[in-house]
Amino acid sequence: MSSKEKYHTEPSQQSIKKPPGLITFIVFALVAVWFINKGFYPSFYYLTDLIFLFLLWCGTLFYLMLLLSIQSFIQYKQRWLLLISIPFFTTLLISNKLPLRIGFLTAYSGMIQMVEKGKNRPELLTKDVRFGLYEFSAKATNIRHQSGVDSGNQMVFILSEDIESAFIYSPEGIDNLVYNSGSKGALFNDWYWMKQD
């Protein structure tokens, strides 16, 4: 058999681009986990989340444009769908702020204690404290509390990691919350979060 005949009888794999392999999945998964880890903190949800998700999707689409083809998708459909699911589910988690809600649950019991101890007291915290994933700054929290900008039963507990971020206890809601324009939102029950600009 001539080399020419041999060439024509062998199945051609050159036209089928390679599907994503294990290393690709590991890289994309690690990036997604890094994004989700950042999502445990309120500071992530002021522009940073949008920028990170934009970059994640840009990276995914760029990879698809380089390597995805109809033949490859048909032959390796499960791999391609699994790859696309990584930024898709990351977007769902971040847009619903699930990491932040889960992170707050690790501190919830301690936060309830702070509210009970802080009622009718000039200082909410006597020292820096850590509950769950978060450490709270006594100095920043007490300065804000004593300034009188928070009304009624509203208590703002400022994070040590970022003094522009806080968790807020407010049975009255946060429509009247005084803060530099940034981002804020509800967690559950009478608890909220904020990130100042």
C-alpha positions, 0 to 999 in steps of 0.5 A, a space after each residue: 500500500 502506498 503512502 498516499 493510499 494509507 493517508 486516505 484510509 486513516 481517519 483524519 483527526 486534524 480537522 477535529 480540534 482538541 476538547 478541553 482537557 484536565 489541565 484546562 478544567 483545573 485552571 478554570 475551576 481554580 479561577 472560579 473558586 478564587 472568585 467565589 472566595 472573594 465573594 465572601 466579603 462585602 467589598 467584592 460587590 461594588 464593581 469588583 464582582 462585575 469586573 471579575 465576571 466579565 474577565 471570566 467570561 471573556 477568558 471562556 469565550 476566547 478559549 471557545 473561539 480558539 478551540 471550539 468547532 462543530 466537529 469537536 462539540 459533537 464528539 466531545 459535547 459533555 466536556 464542552 458543556 462542563 467547561 461552559 458550566 463553570 462560568 455559568 454557575 459562578 455567575 449564578 452564585 455571585 449574582 445572588 450573593 450566595 458566598 456572602 450569605 453563607 459567609 455571614 452565617 458563619 458569623 451569625 450567632 456572634 453577631 446576635 450576641 453583639 447586638 444584644 450586648 450593644 443595646 443602650 450602650 455608648 460603645 458597641 464593641 469593647 475590642 476587635 472581635 472575630 466571628 466566623 470568617 470576619 473580624 470586626 473593628 471596635 474603633 471604626 464601629 464605635 466611632 460610627 456608632 457615637 457619631 449619631 448617623 445611625 437611627 433607632 436600633 440601627 447598628 453598623 458593625 465595620 469589618 477590620 479587613 476593609 473599614 468601608 465594608 460592614 454588616 448592619 442590624 436594622 429592624 427598620 430597614 436601610 433606606 435611611 442608611 448614611 454612607 458614601 455611595 457604593 453598594 448595599 443589600 439585604 441578607 436575611 431577617 433584619 441583617 444587611 450589608 454595605 460597601 462604601 465607595 
